[in-house]
Amino acid sequence: MTTPRQDTTQLAEKDRAGHTKRARSRFRPTRSSTLFKLLAILGPGLIAANAGNDAGGVFTYSQAGASYGYNLLWVLAITAVFVCVAQEMCARLGAVTGKGLSDLIREQFGVRWTMVAMLAFFIANAGVTITEFLGIAASVQILANSTSTWLIYPIVPLCGLALWWLVIRGSYRRVEKIFIVISLGFLAYIPAAFAAHPNWGLVGKQTVAPMLNMDPGYWPMAVALVGTTLSPYMLFYIQSAVADKGIKASEYVYEKVDVYSSTIFANIISAFMIIAPAATLFVAHRQIQNVLDAAFALQQFAGQYSSLLFGLGLFGASLLAGAVLPLSTAYGICEAFGFERGVSRNFKEAPVFQSIFTGLIVIGVIIALIPNLPIAQVLVELQYLNALMLPILLIFIILLVNNRRLLGKRVNGKVFNVLAWITVITITMLVILLLLNSLFGVPL
C-alpha cells in the first residue's frame, strides 16, 4: 500500500512528466502541423532552382563579374521574378494535373509540336550534361590546387557511377534527400565572396541603378545570364518532380513556399558568384577563359580559402545538375511519348527512362575525359541556346496554365498573367537582339 504522501509525490511526478511531454510536443512538429507539411513537401523547388546554378552557370556568372564588375547584378534581380513566375506555373500544373510538362504539351498541342520541342530539349540537355562532368573535373583540379589532369580520370567516372547508382537503386524520396544535401554545397560561395572584400555599397547601388554598358559583349552576356538562371530543364524537372512526388492540389500552398523561397536562395547564390570575381578580377582587369582561371585568380587576389570554397561550390553544383539534367531529359522524353517513367521504377518497369538517364551520364563522363576540349565558348553558347528555347516553352506553359479544363479555378489570375507575358516578351526581345547582333552585327 502507498501512503498519502507517496500518492501525492507520484501525482506530482506524473504532472511534471505530462507538462514536459506537452512542452516538447510544442517544439516537435506533428504530422498535421504546418511545419511538418512544409518540410515534407520541400524539395522540387529547391532542387530545380539550385540546379540552374550549374557548371555553365558558374562560368557565366564568373565571366560576368570579371568583365563587368557588379554592373550585371540587375539582371539577376529581374530574372528572379521570371524564375518565380515560371517555376510556380509548372509546379501548379504538376500538382493539379499529376502530369509532367511534356505529357501536357503532347495532349494539348499534338505530337508534331512535341517532337520539335523534345528534339531541341534533348540536344540542349545533352550538351549541358557534358559540361556538368567537365565542371566536376575542373572542381577536382581546384580542390587539389593543381592544373594536373591525372586526378580527373578516376574521380569523374566514380562521380558518374555514384549518381547513376543513386537514381537507379533509389526511391524518389531518397534521391530527393540526397539532392537537397548536395544543394548545401552552394553555401560555399557566400564566404568565398566575403573573402574577396567587395564594396557592398557599390553592390547595392549597381543592383538597383546600374550603368548600362554599350560594350559589344554586355547585352549578349545579359542574355546568357537569363539563359543560365532560367533554364528549360528546370521547368521540366520541377513539374515532373511535383507529379512524381505525389503533391496534391490541396497541398500546393506549401509547394508555392518551396518555389519562391528556393528561387530567392538560388539567385542570392548566383549574385555571390558574380560578386567574388567582380571584387577581384574586374578590379585587377584580369580576364578569364574558364572556371580554373576564375578559381586560381581568386586564390591570388583573395587567398587560398576563397579558391577552395569556389571549388567546393562548383563540385556540388556540377554533381546536382549532373543528375538533374539527365533526369529531366528522361522525364521529358518519356512523358512526351507515353513511356513509363519515374525514379522509383527499375530498368524492367521503365527501360526507356532508365536507358536515357544512363546513356546521358555515360556520354557526359566519356567526353569530359577528352583532353584539351575548348569548353569556355561552348558553355556560353549553350546558355544562348537555353535562352532561345525559353520563349516558345513559356508560351506553351502560359496556354496550359490558363486552360480551365485542366486547372479549373487554379488558372492564372490577371496579375499573374501580366507577369507571365512580361517574362515572355522581355526574354523574346533579348533573344531577338542577340540574333540580330550575331547575324547582322547590329549593335545591342
SVG drawing of the C-alpha trace seen along z (x, -y; Angstrom):
<svg xmlns="http://www.w3.org/2000/svg" viewBox="-13 -54 63 60">
<polyline fill="none" stroke="black" stroke-width="0.4" points="0.0,0.0 1.1,-3.5 0.9,-6.4 -0.9,-9.7 2.5,-11.3 3.6,-8.8 0.4,-9.2 0.9,-13.0 4.5,-12.6 3.5,-10.2 0.8,-12.6 3.3,-15.5 5.8,-13.4 3.1,-12.5 2.1,-16.1 5.7,-17.2 6.1,-14.4 2.9,-15.4 4.0,-19.1 7.4,-18.1 5.8,-16.0 3.4,-18.8 6.3,-21.3 8.3,-19.0 5.3,-18.5 5.1,-22.2 8.6,-22.2 8.2,-18.9 6.1,-19.2 3.3,-16.7 2.2,-15.2 -0.8,-17.5 1.3,-20.7 2.0,-23.3 5.8,-22.9 5.7,-19.2 3.8,-19.5 6.2,-22.2 9.2,-20.1 7.6,-17.0 6.9,-18.9 10.1,-20.9 12.4,-19.7 11.3,-20.1 11.6,-23.9 14.9,-23.9 16.5,-21.2 15.3,-22.8 16.3,-26.4 19.8,-25.3 20.4,-23.0 20.2,-26.2 23.5,-27.3 25.4,-24.5 28.9,-24.4 27.9,-26.6 26.2,-29.0 29.3,-29.2 31.4,-30.1 28.9,-32.5 28.5,-34.3 32.2,-34.4 32.8,-35.8 30.1,-38.4 31.7,-39.6 35.2,-39.6 34.2,-41.5 31.6,-44.0 32.0,-44.0 28.7,-44.4 27.1,-46.0 25.1,-42.9 23.6,-42.1 20.4,-43.9 19.8,-41.1 19.6,-38.6 17.2,-40.8 14.8,-40.9 15.4,-37.2 14.4,-36.2 10.9,-37.4 10.9,-35.5 12.1,-32.3 9.4,-32.6 6.7,-33.0 7.8,-30.2 8.6,-27.7 5.3,-28.4 3.2,-27.8 5.0,-24.5 4.7,-23.3 1.0,-24.2 0.4,-22.3 2.2,-19.2 0.2,-19.4 -3.2,-19.9 -2.9,-17.5 -0.5,-15.0 1.3,-15.1 4.6,-16.3 5.1,-19.2 5.8,-17.1 2.8,-14.9 0.5,-18.0 2.1,-19.5 1.5,-16.3 -2.1,-16.0 -3.0,-19.6 -0.9,-20.6 -0.3,-17.3 2.7,-15.1 4.3,-17.3 4.9,-20.2 6.0,-17.8 8.6,-16.3 10.1,-19.7 10.2,-20.7 11.7,-17.4 14.4,-17.4 15.6,-20.9 15.3,-19.9 17.4,-16.8 20.1,-18.5 20.4,-21.3 20.3,-19.0 22.8,-16.5 25.3,-19.4 24.8,-20.9 25.1,-17.4 28.6,-17.1 29.5,-20.5 28.5,-19.3 31.0,-16.5 33.6,-19.0 32.6,-21.1 33.3,-18.1 36.7,-17.7 37.5,-21.4 36.4,-21.3 38.7,-18.4 41.7,-20.3 40.7,-23.4 40.3,-21.4 43.7,-19.7 45.2,-23.2 46.7,-21.8 46.2,-22.1 47.3,-18.5 44.6,-16.3 45.5,-12.8 43.1,-13.1 40.1,-13.6 40.4,-10.2 39.4,-8.1 37.2,-10.7 34.9,-11.8 33.9,-8.2 33.4,-7.5 31.1,-10.5 29.2,-9.4 28.8,-5.9 27.7,-7.3 25.0,-9.5 23.8,-6.6 23.6,-4.2 21.8,-6.7 19.0,-7.1 18.8,-3.6 18.8,-2.0 16.9,-4.6 13.4,-5.8 12.2,-9.3 12.3,-10.2 15.8,-9.0 17.1,-10.7 15.4,-14.0 17.0,-14.0 20.5,-13.5 19.9,-16.2 18.9,-18.6 22.1,-17.7 24.2,-18.4 22.4,-21.7 24.0,-22.8 27.4,-22.9 26.2,-26.2 26.6,-27.9 30.4,-27.8 30.0,-30.7 28.9,-33.1 32.2,-33.0 34.2,-32.9 32.6,-36.3 33.2,-37.8 36.8,-36.7 37.1,-39.0 36.2,-42.0 33.7,-43.6 32.4,-47.1 28.9,-46.3 27.6,-49.9 28.5,-49.6 27.0,-46.2 23.6,-47.5 23.8,-50.6 24.6,-48.8 21.9,-46.2 19.1,-48.8 20.6,-51.6 23.1,-50.0 25.2,-52.0 24.1,-50.2 27.2,-49.4 27.4,-49.8 30.3,-47.3 29.5,-44.8 29.6,-41.9 27.4,-43.4 24.0,-42.5 24.9,-39.1 26.2,-38.4 22.9,-39.6 21.1,-37.1 23.5,-34.4 22.7,-35.2 19.0,-34.9 19.6,-31.6 21.6,-30.1 19.3,-31.4 16.1,-30.2 16.9,-27.0 14.3,-24.9 15.3,-21.7 14.5,-23.4 10.8,-23.8 10.6,-20.2 12.2,-18.9 10.0,-20.8 6.7,-19.8 7.8,-16.1 9.1,-16.1 5.9,-17.5 3.9,-15.0 6.3,-12.1 6.3,-13.1 2.5,-13.0 2.0,-16.5 -1.8,-17.2 -3.6,-20.4 -4.7,-20.7 -1.1,-20.8 0.1,-23.2 0.3,-26.2 3.4,-24.5 5.0,-23.8 4.5,-27.5 6.5,-28.4 9.2,-25.9 9.3,-27.5 9.5,-31.1 12.0,-30.7 14.2,-28.4 14.3,-30.9 15.4,-33.7 18.1,-31.5 19.4,-30.3 19.6,-33.9 21.4,-35.1 23.9,-32.4 24.2,-33.4 24.8,-37.0 27.7,-35.9 29.2,-34.0 29.3,-37.4 30.4,-39.4 33.6,-37.4 35.2,-37.8 33.9,-41.4 35.7,-42.4 39.0,-40.8 39.3,-40.1 37.4,-43.1 39.3,-45.5 42.6,-44.0 41.5,-44.0 42.0,-40.2 40.0,-38.3 39.2,-34.6 38.9,-31.8 37.4,-29.1 36.4,-28.2 40.0,-27.2 41.2,-30.7 38.5,-32.2 39.3,-29.9 43.1,-30.3 42.8,-34.1 40.6,-34.3 43.4,-32.5 45.9,-35.1 43.7,-38.1 41.6,-36.8 43.5,-33.9 43.6,-30.1 40.4,-29.6 38.3,-31.6 39.6,-29.4 38.9,-26.2 35.4,-27.4 34.8,-28.2 35.9,-24.7 33.7,-23.1 30.7,-25.1 31.5,-24.1 31.7,-20.4 28.3,-20.5 26.8,-22.5 28.1,-20.1 27.0,-17.0 23.5,-18.2 23.0,-19.3 24.8,-16.2 22.0,-14.2 19.0,-16.6 19.8,-17.2 19.7,-13.6 16.6,-13.1 14.7,-16.0 15.6,-14.8 14.4,-11.2 11.2,-12.6 10.5,-14.9 11.0,-12.4 9.2,-9.5 6.2,-11.8 6.1,-13.1 5.8,-9.7 4.0,-7.7 6.8,-5.6 6.9,-4.5 9.0,-6.8 9.9,-7.6 12.9,-7.4 11.2,-4.7 10.9,-2.4 13.6,0.0 15.0,1.0 12.3,3.6 9.5,1.3 10.8,-1.8 13.5,-0.7 13.4,-3.8 13.5,-6.2 16.5,-4.4 18.3,-4.0 18.1,-7.7 19.3,-8.6 22.2,-6.1 23.2,-7.0 23.5,-10.7 25.7,-10.1 27.9,-7.7 28.3,-10.2 29.0,-13.0 31.7,-11.1 33.4,-9.9 33.5,-13.3 34.6,-15.1 37.7,-12.9 38.8,-14.0 41.8,-16.3 42.0,-20.0 38.4,-20.5 37.5,-24.1 34.8,-24.3 34.7,-28.0 32.8,-29.2 30.7,-26.1 29.4,-26.9 28.3,-30.4 26.8,-29.3 24.7,-26.6 23.3,-29.4 22.3,-31.2 20.6,-28.1 18.7,-27.8 17.6,-31.4 16.4,-30.8 14.2,-27.9 12.6,-29.7 10.1,-32.0 8.5,-29.1 8.4,-26.9 6.9,-29.6 4.1,-30.3 3.2,-26.6 3.2,-26.9 1.1,-30.0 -1.5,-28.5 -1.7,-25.3 -1.9,-27.1 -4.9,-29.2 -6.8,-26.1 -9.8,-25.9 -10.5,-22.3 -7.1,-21.3 -6.8,-23.6 -10.4,-24.7 -10.3,-27.6 -6.5,-27.4 -5.8,-29.1 -3.7,-32.3 -5.2,-35.4 -4.9,-38.7 -1.8,-40.0 0.0,-36.7 -0.8,-36.6 0.6,-40.1 3.8,-39.0 4.0,-35.8 3.6,-37.7 6.1,-40.4 8.5,-37.5 8.0,-36.1 8.2,-39.5 11.3,-40.5 13.2,-37.3 12.0,-37.3 13.3,-40.9 16.7,-39.9 16.9,-36.9 15.9,-38.9 18.6,-41.5 21.1,-38.7 20.2,-37.1 20.4,-40.5 23.8,-41.1 25.1,-37.6 23.7,-37.5 24.0,-41.1 26.3,-42.8 23.5,-45.1 24.8,-46.8 22.9,-46.0"/>
</svg>
